[in-house]
Amino acid sequence: MSETPSHKLPQLRMSTIFALTFGFFGVNMAFSLQSSQMGRIFQTLGANPNNLGWFFILPPLAGMVIQPLIGKYSDKTWTKYGRRMPYLLVAGPIGAIVLILLPNAGSFGFGYGSLAALMFGAIATLFMDLTSNACMQPYKMVIGDMVNENQKDMAWSWQQSFSNLGGVVATIAPFLLTMFGVANTAPKGEVPLTVKISYYAAAIILLLSSLYTVFSVHEYDPVKYAEYHGIDPEEEDKKSPSFIELLKSAPKSFWEIAVVQFFEWFAVMYLWTYSTGAIAQNVWHTSDASSAGYQAAGNWYGVLFCVQSVASVLFGVFLAKSRPEQRKFWYRVGALIGAAGFISVFFIHSQWLLIISFILIGVNNLTMNTQPFSLLTESLDGKNEGAYLGLFNCSICLPQIVASVASFAIFPLVGHSMPAMLLVAGFSLILASLSVSLIHSSFETKKTTEAK
């Protein structure tokens, strides 16, 4: 690290930023399998498509609980191993175990469509999301702790790029395994072996990548942290404020970005929930979850999710070179491009043309996972940063819950059409793009002031 004056974070070596961000590869393998295969798994277990929203409520509920708690308490967890890393060290191994259990929900003899099979799957999903969130949050917080403003956009982009690469591996795996002759169908009520092996691989990689980060990243001690963030150590040692107190004193941008996040993640929830069914209906002309056509659609959605991830990685390379005052611009543009991708899925009946749709969705995936955090952390002063990032995660989780509950009314309203649910999602992204104008960016404000 280079020498810098007090109250300024040091310039980090590229190897340090790599260690801070690479672990997201394993974390997003878990999240990508959840988002690309969960609808397929529950419909394979016998869930009614009308009731899919219930199963997708659990993950964001877990995120709303676990991320604020980890953020708040890790702010005060000063140990010789750091303050964020101990949480990752515990969550990684538990997450690996749950990843092995989840795809076997239909393999314990509960029976197709039985409450026991669906409840086992739901509980396993809940624990998978708890542990995945517990792994993800330290990675986000440590960037705020250790990375200066000049390197922050690069760090977020690297993290998202590794995240997308993990998504590529996770979501392409069932398709590739099928090509190599692994069975992509199974007895009614059981998950195909292609999906199970993909989950097992994710479990191993999540564990190894988490351990790599834990043993490679050396967080600042309390004295250095206070020095670099311009914090009075005595003030830092005082009792941390409650969540209510933190929300009352949150920067204006916290709430403004949350409005955009609502429309962004409302849309993404329908992508996760209905994409496999939408592709099966539009391309393979089936809604039978046990059919070969439906399982082929599930594999193809994995390929499209891979395309989305690659597009995100490539766009992330470009976005990493952008200036801080351009954050709002790219946030807005990304949402509009994503809206075009979502809406096009409704009209397309060719599996190959869907590649274009998911390239567009991939651009939005990158901007919605980088720009909000850059815009927020530029407004924070280093105090209670983990707690704020944890609370900010509620702006990701709450819209997913609202979208799941709303689906019980919207799905019948659009004629029980899964492709139409993605059309609804596209219009939500248009609202997200319009809402970006509400955000007050400190860098944008500074540039305007200097121009005057």
C-alpha positions as CSV (number, residue, x, y, z in Angstrom):
1,M,0.0,0.0,0.0
2,S,1.2,3.5,-0.8
3,E,1.6,6.1,1.9
4,T,-1.2,8.6,2.2
5,P,-2.1,11.4,4.6
6,S,-4.4,10.7,7.5
7,H,-8.2,10.6,6.9
8,K,-7.6,9.1,3.4
9,L,-7.7,5.4,2.6
10,P,-4.5,4.1,1.0
11,Q,-4.1,3.1,-2.7
12,L,-4.4,-0.7,-2.7
13,R,-2.4,-3.1,-4.7
14,M,-4.2,-5.0,-7.5
15,S,-3.6,-8.2,-5.6
16,T,-5.3,-6.9,-2.6
17,I,-8.4,-5.8,-4.6
18,F,-8.4,-9.2,-6.2
19,A,-8.5,-10.9,-2.8
20,L,-11.3,-8.5,-1.6
21,T,-13.4,-9.3,-4.6
22,F,-12.7,-12.9,-5.9
23,G,-14.7,-14.6,-3.2
24,F,-17.9,-13.3,-4.8
25,F,-17.3,-16.0,-7.5
26,G,-18.3,-18.7,-5.1
27,V,-21.1,-16.7,-3.4
28,N,-22.8,-16.0,-6.7
29,M,-22.6,-19.6,-7.8
30,A,-25.0,-20.2,-4.9
31,F,-27.2,-17.2,-5.7
32,S,-27.2,-18.0,-9.5
33,L,-28.3,-21.6,-8.9
34,Q,-31.0,-20.2,-6.7
35,S,-32.2,-17.7,-9.2
36,S,-31.9,-19.9,-12.3
37,Q,-33.0,-23.3,-10.9
38,M,-35.3,-22.6,-8.0
39,G,-38.5,-22.2,-10.1
40,R,-37.5,-25.4,-11.9
41,I,-36.8,-27.3,-8.7
42,F,-40.1,-26.4,-7.0
43,Q,-42.2,-27.1,-10.1
44,T,-40.3,-30.4,-10.4
45,L,-41.3,-31.1,-6.8
46,G,-44.9,-30.5,-7.7
47,A,-45.5,-26.8,-6.8
48,N,-48.4,-25.1,-8.5
49,P,-47.2,-22.2,-10.7
50,N,-49.8,-20.0,-9.1
51,N,-48.1,-20.5,-5.7
52,L,-44.5,-20.0,-6.8
53,G,-44.5,-16.6,-5.1
54,W,-44.6,-18.2,-1.7
55,F,-41.3,-20.0,-2.1
56,F,-39.6,-16.8,-3.5
57,I,-40.6,-14.8,-0.4
58,L,-38.3,-16.7,1.9
59,P,-34.9,-15.7,0.4
60,P,-35.5,-11.9,0.6
61,L,-36.9,-12.3,4.1
62,A,-33.7,-14.0,5.1
63,G,-31.7,-11.2,3.5
64,M,-33.7,-8.5,5.4
65,V,-32.9,-10.2,8.7
66,I,-29.3,-11.4,8.3
67,Q,-27.6,-8.6,6.4
68,P,-28.5,-5.7,8.8
69,L,-27.5,-7.8,11.8
70,I,-24.2,-8.8,10.3
71,G,-23.6,-5.2,9.3
72,K,-24.4,-3.8,12.7
73,Y,-22.5,-6.4,14.8
74,S,-19.5,-6.7,12.6
75,D,-18.9,-3.0,12.9
76,K,-17.9,-3.8,16.5
77,T,-16.4,-7.2,16.0
78,W,-12.7,-6.4,16.2
79,T,-10.6,-9.6,16.3
80,K,-7.2,-10.6,15.3
81,Y,-8.8,-12.2,12.2
82,G,-10.5,-8.9,11.3
83,R,-14.1,-7.8,11.9
84,R,-15.8,-8.9,8.7
85,M,-13.9,-12.1,7.9
86,P,-15.0,-14.2,11.0
87,Y,-18.6,-14.1,9.7
88,L,-17.4,-15.4,6.4
89,L,-15.4,-18.1,8.0
90,V,-18.6,-19.5,9.7
91,A,-21.1,-18.9,6.9
92,G,-19.0,-20.5,4.1
93,P,-18.9,-24.1,5.4
94,I,-22.6,-24.0,6.5
95,G,-23.6,-22.7,3.1
96,A,-21.8,-25.5,1.4
97,I,-23.7,-28.1,3.4
98,V,-27.1,-26.5,2.6
99,L,-26.2,-26.4,-1.1
100,I,-25.7,-30.2,-1.0
101,L,-29.1,-30.8,0.7
102,L,-31.4,-28.5,-1.4
103,P,-31.5,-30.4,-4.7
104,N,-32.2,-33.6,-2.9
105,A,-35.5,-32.3,-1.6
106,G,-37.4,-34.8,-3.8
107,S,-35.1,-37.7,-3.2
108,F,-36.2,-38.7,0.4
109,G,-39.4,-40.4,-0.6
110,F,-41.8,-37.6,0.4
111,G,-43.8,-38.0,-2.8
112,Y,-44.6,-35.7,-5.7
113,G,-46.4,-32.5,-4.7
114,S,-46.3,-33.6,-1.0
115,L,-46.2,-30.9,1.7
116,A,-43.2,-32.6,3.2
117,A,-41.1,-32.3,0.0
118,L,-42.1,-28.7,-0.6
119,M,-41.5,-27.8,3.0
120,F,-38.1,-29.4,3.0
121,G,-37.2,-27.5,-0.2
122,A,-38.5,-24.3,1.3
123,I,-36.6,-24.7,4.6
124,A,-33.4,-25.6,2.7
125,T,-33.9,-22.6,0.5
126,L,-34.3,-20.4,3.5
127,F,-31.0,-21.7,5.1
128,M,-29.2,-21.4,1.8
129,D,-30.2,-17.8,1.5
130,L,-29.3,-17.1,5.1
131,T,-25.8,-18.5,4.7
132,S,-25.3,-17.0,1.2
133,N,-26.3,-13.5,2.6
134,A,-24.0,-14.1,5.5
135,C,-21.1,-14.7,3.0
136,M,-22.0,-11.9,0.7
137,Q,-22.3,-9.1,3.2
138,P,-18.7,-9.2,4.5
139,Y,-17.5,-8.8,0.8
140,K,-19.6,-5.7,0.4
141,M,-18.7,-4.1,3.7
142,V,-14.9,-4.7,3.4
143,I,-14.9,-2.6,0.2
144,G,-16.3,0.3,2.1
145,D,-13.8,-0.3,4.9
146,M,-10.6,-0.5,2.8
147,V,-11.1,0.9,-0.7
148,N,-10.6,4.6,-1.5
149,E,-12.9,6.6,-3.8
150,N,-10.5,6.4,-6.8
151,Q,-10.5,2.6,-6.7
152,K,-14.1,2.0,-5.5
153,D,-15.8,1.8,-8.9
154,M,-13.1,-0.6,-10.0
155,A,-13.5,-2.7,-6.9
156,W,-17.3,-2.9,-7.3
157,S,-16.9,-3.8,-11.0
158,W,-14.4,-6.5,-10.2
159,Q,-16.6,-7.9,-7.5
160,Q,-19.5,-7.9,-9.9
161,S,-17.4,-9.4,-12.7
162,F,-16.3,-12.3,-10.4
163,S,-19.9,-12.6,-9.3
164,N,-21.0,-12.9,-13.0
165,L,-18.2,-15.4,-13.7
166,G,-19.5,-17.5,-10.9
167,G,-22.9,-17.2,-12.4
168,V,-21.6,-18.4,-15.8
169,V,-20.1,-21.5,-14.3
170,A,-23.2,-22.3,-12.2
171,T,-25.8,-21.7,-14.8
172,I,-24.1,-23.3,-17.8
173,A,-23.3,-26.5,-15.8
174,P,-26.6,-28.3,-16.2
175,F,-26.6,-27.7,-20.0
176,L,-23.0,-28.9,-20.4
177,L,-23.6,-31.9,-18.2
178,T,-26.5,-32.8,-20.4
179,M,-24.3,-32.5,-23.4
180,F,-21.8,-35.0,-21.8
181,G,-24.6,-37.5,-21.3
182,V,-25.6,-36.9,-17.6
183,A,-29.3,-37.5,-17.2
184,N,-31.4,-34.3,-17.4
185,T,-34.7,-36.0,-16.5
186,A,-35.6,-37.9,-13.3
187,P,-38.5,-39.8,-11.8
188,K,-41.5,-37.6,-11.2
189,G,-40.9,-35.4,-8.2
190,E,-37.1,-35.7,-8.3
191,V,-34.5,-33.1,-9.4
192,P,-32.4,-34.3,-12.4
193,L,-28.8,-35.3,-11.8
194,T,-27.5,-32.4,-13.9
195,V,-28.9,-30.0,-11.4
196,K,-27.7,-31.9,-8.4
197,I,-24.1,-32.1,-9.6
198,S,-24.2,-28.3,-10.3
199,Y,-25.2,-27.7,-6.7
200,Y,-22.5,-30.0,-5.4
201,A,-19.8,-28.1,-7.5
202,A,-21.1,-24.8,-6.2
203,A,-20.8,-26.1,-2.6
204,I,-17.1,-26.9,-3.1
205,I,-16.3,-23.7,-4.8
206,L,-18.2,-21.5,-2.3
207,L,-16.2,-23.2,0.5
208,L,-12.8,-22.8,-1.2
209,S,-13.3,-19.2,-2.4
210,S,-14.5,-18.1,1.1
211,L,-11.5,-19.6,2.7
212,Y,-9.2,-18.0,0.2
213,T,-10.6,-14.6,1.0
214,V,-10.5,-15.1,4.8
215,F,-6.8,-16.1,4.7
216,S,-5.7,-13.5,2.1
217,V,-7.4,-10.4,3.3
218,H,-5.9,-8.5,6.3
219,E,-8.3,-6.0,7.5
220,Y,-7.2,-2.7,9.2
221,D,-7.0,-2.8,13.0
222,P,-9.2,-0.3,14.9
223,V,-6.5,2.4,15.2
224,K,-5.7,2.3,11.4
225,Y,-9.4,2.2,10.5
226,A,-10.1,5.2,12.6
227,E,-7.1,7.1,11.2
228,Y,-8.0,6.3,7.6
229,H,-11.7,7.3,8.0
230,G,-11.0,10.3,10.2
231,I,-12.9,8.9,13.1
232,D,-12.2,9.7,16.8
233,P,-11.4,6.2,18.4
234,E,-13.2,7.2,21.5
235,E,-16.4,8.0,19.5
236,E,-16.0,4.7,17.7
237,D,-15.9,2.8,21.0
238,K,-19.2,4.2,22.1
239,K,-22.4,2.1,22.0
240,S,-23.5,1.8,18.4
241,P,-26.8,3.5,17.5
242,S,-30.0,1.4,17.0
243,F,-31.3,0.6,13.6
244,I,-34.0,3.3,14.1
245,E,-31.4,5.9,15.0
246,L,-29.4,4.9,12.0
247,L,-32.3,5.3,9.7
248,K,-33.2,8.7,11.1
249,S,-29.7,10.0,10.4
250,A,-29.2,8.2,7.1
251,P,-28.0,10.3,4.2
252,K,-30.6,11.5,1.7
253,S,-29.2,9.3,-1.0
254,F,-29.9,6.2,1.1
255,W,-33.7,6.8,0.6
256,E,-33.4,8.1,-3.0
257,I,-31.5,5.1,-4.2
258,A,-34.0,2.8,-2.4
259,V,-36.8,4.1,-4.7
260,V,-34.8,3.0,-7.8
261,Q,-33.9,-0.3,-6.1
262,F,-37.6,-1.0,-5.5
263,F,-38.4,-1.0,-9.2
264,E,-35.2,-2.8,-10.2
265,W,-35.5,-5.7,-7.8
266,F,-39.3,-6.0,-8.3
267,A,-38.5,-6.8,-11.9
268,V,-35.6,-9.2,-11.2
269,M,-37.8,-11.3,-8.9
270,Y,-40.1,-12.0,-11.9
271,L,-37.0,-12.9,-14.0
272,W,-36.0,-15.5,-11.4
273,T,-39.5,-16.8,-10.8
274,Y,-41.0,-17.1,-14.3
275,S,-38.1,-17.3,-16.9
276,T,-38.0,-21.1,-17.1
277,G,-41.8,-21.3,-17.5
278,A,-41.9,-18.4,-20.0
279,I,-39.2,-20.0,-22.1
280,A,-40.9,-23.4,-21.9
281,Q,-44.2,-21.8,-23.0
282,N,-42.9,-19.6,-25.8
283,V,-40.2,-21.9,-27.3
284,W,-41.0,-25.5,-26.3
285,H,-44.8,-25.0,-26.0
286,T,-45.2,-26.9,-22.7
287,S,-46.1,-26.1,-19.1
288,D,-45.5,-29.7,-17.9
289,A,-42.6,-29.5,-15.5
290,S,-41.8,-33.2,-15.8
291,S,-41.6,-33.1,-19.6
292,A,-38.3,-33.2,-21.5
293,G,-39.3,-30.0,-23.1
294,Y,-39.7,-28.2,-19.8
295,Q,-36.4,-29.5,-18.5
296,A,-34.7,-28.5,-21.8
297,A,-36.1,-25.0,-21.2
298,G,-34.6,-25.1,-17.7
299,N,-31.2,-25.9,-19.2
300,W,-31.6,-23.2,-21.8
301,Y,-32.4,-20.6,-19.2
302,G,-29.2,-21.6,-17.5
303,V,-27.4,-20.9,-20.8
304,L,-29.2,-17.5,-21.1
305,F,-28.3,-16.7,-17.5
306,C,-24.7,-17.5,-18.5
307,V,-25.0,-15.1,-21.5
308,Q,-26.4,-12.5,-19.1
309,S,-23.4,-13.0,-16.8
310,V,-20.8,-12.7,-19.7
311,A,-22.5,-9.5,-20.9
312,S,-22.3,-8.1,-17.4
313,V,-18.6,-9.0,-17.2
314,L,-17.8,-7.3,-20.5
315,F,-19.8,-4.2,-19.7
316,G,-18.2,-4.1,-16.3
317,V,-14.7,-3.8,-17.9
318,F,-16.0,-0.7,-19.7
319,L,-17.8,0.7,-16.7
320,A,-14.7,0.3,-14.5
321,K,-13.2,3.2,-16.5
322,S,-16.1,5.6,-15.9
323,R,-15.8,8.7,-13.7
324,P,-17.6,9.0,-10.3
325,E,-19.8,11.8,-11.5
326,Q,-21.2,9.5,-14.3
327,R,-22.7,7.0,-11.8
328,K,-26.3,8.2,-12.2
329,F,-26.0,8.3,-16.0
330,W,-25.0,4.6,-16.2
331,Y,-27.6,3.6,-13.6
332,R,-30.3,5.2,-15.7
333,V,-29.1,3.8,-19.0
334,G,-28.6,0.3,-17.6
335,A,-32.2,0.2,-16.4
336,L,-33.6,1.3,-19.8
337,I,-31.5,-1.3,-21.6
338,G,-32.6,-3.9,-19.2
339,A,-36.3,-2.9,-19.7
340,A,-35.8,-3.6,-23.5
341,G,-34.4,-7.0,-22.7
342,F,-37.3,-8.0,-20.4
343,I,-40.0,-6.8,-22.7
344,S,-38.5,-8.5,-25.7
345,V,-38.8,-11.9,-24.0
346,F,-42.6,-11.6,-24.1
347,F,-42.5,-11.4,-27.9
348,I,-39.7,-13.8,-28.8
349,H,-40.4,-17.5,-29.6
350,S,-36.9,-18.5,-30.8
351,Q,-34.4,-19.8,-28.3
352,W,-31.5,-18.1,-30.2
353,L,-33.1,-14.7,-30.4
354,L,-33.5,-14.8,-26.6
355,I,-29.7,-14.5,-26.4
356,I,-30.1,-10.8,-27.5
357,S,-32.7,-10.3,-24.7
358,F,-30.4,-11.6,-22.1
359,I,-27.4,-9.6,-23.3
360,L,-29.5,-6.5,-22.6
361,I,-30.6,-7.8,-19.3
362,G,-26.9,-8.5,-18.4
363,V,-26.1,-4.8,-18.9
364,N,-28.7,-3.8,-16.4
365,N,-27.5,-6.6,-14.0
366,L,-24.1,-4.9,-13.9
367,T,-25.3,-1.4,-13.3
368,M,-27.9,-2.3,-10.7
369,N,-25.3,-4.2,-8.7
370,T,-22.5,-1.6,-8.8
371,Q,-23.9,2.0,-9.2
372,P,-26.2,2.0,-6.1
373,F,-23.4,0.9,-3.8
374,S,-21.0,3.5,-5.2
375,L,-23.6,6.2,-4.9
376,L,-24.4,5.2,-1.4
377,T,-20.9,4.8,0.0
378,E,-19.8,8.2,-1.4
379,S,-22.3,9.7,1.0
380,L,-21.0,7.7,4.1
381,D,-18.3,8.8,6.4
382,G,-17.0,5.4,7.6
383,K,-19.1,5.4,10.8
384,N,-21.5,2.5,11.0
385,E,-20.8,1.7,7.4
386,G,-21.5,-2.0,7.8
387,A,-24.8,-1.4,9.5
388,Y,-25.8,1.1,6.7
389,L,-24.9,-1.4,4.0
390,G,-26.9,-4.1,5.8
391,L,-29.9,-1.9,6.1
392,F,-29.5,-0.8,2.5
393,N,-29.9,-4.5,1.6
394,C,-33.6,-4.1,2.7
395,S,-34.0,-2.0,-0.5
396,I,-33.1,-5.2,-2.4
397,C,-35.1,-7.6,-0.3
398,L,-38.3,-5.7,0.3
399,P,-39.2,-5.2,-3.4
400,Q,-38.7,-9.0,-3.9
401,I,-41.2,-9.7,-1.2
402,V,-43.7,-7.2,-2.6
403,A,-43.3,-8.6,-6.0
404,S,-43.9,-12.2,-4.7
405,V,-47.0,-11.1,-2.9
406,A,-48.2,-9.0,-5.8
407,S,-47.8,-12.0,-8.2
408,F,-50.8,-13.6,-6.6
409,A,-52.9,-10.8,-8.1
410,I,-50.9,-10.0,-11.2
411,F,-50.4,-13.6,-12.5
412,P,-54.2,-14.2,-12.9
413,L,-54.6,-10.7,-14.2
414,V,-52.3,-11.4,-17.1
415,G,-54.0,-14.7,-17.9
416,H,-51.7,-17.0,-16.0
417,S,-49.0,-16.2,-18.6
418,M,-45.4,-16.5,-17.5
419,P,-44.1,-14.5,-20.5
420,A,-46.5,-11.7,-19.5
421,M,-44.9,-11.5,-16.1
422,L,-41.6,-10.6,-17.7
423,L,-43.5,-7.9,-19.6
424,V,-44.7,-6.5,-16.3
425,A,-41.1,-6.6,-15.1
426,G,-39.9,-4.6,-18.1
427,F,-42.3,-1.8,-17.3
428,S,-41.0,-1.8,-13.7
429,L,-37.5,-1.1,-15.0
430,I,-38.7,1.8,-17.0
431,L,-40.0,3.3,-13.8
432,A,-36.6,2.5,-12.2
433,S,-34.8,4.5,-14.9
434,L,-37.1,7.5,-14.4
435,S,-36.5,7.3,-10.6
436,V,-32.7,7.8,-11.0
437,S,-33.4,11.5,-11.3
438,L,-34.4,11.6,-7.7
439,I,-30.8,10.7,-6.5
440,H,-28.6,13.5,-5.2
441,S,-25.0,12.4,-6.0
442,S,-22.3,14.2,-4.1
443,F,-19.8,14.0,-7.0
444,E,-22.4,15.3,-9.5
445,T,-23.3,18.1,-7.1
446,K,-19.6,19.0,-6.7
447,K,-19.1,19.1,-10.4
448,T,-22.1,21.4,-10.9
449,T,-20.9,23.7,-8.2
450,E,-17.4,23.9,-9.6
451,A,-18.9,24.7,-13.1
452,K,-20.6,27.7,-11.6
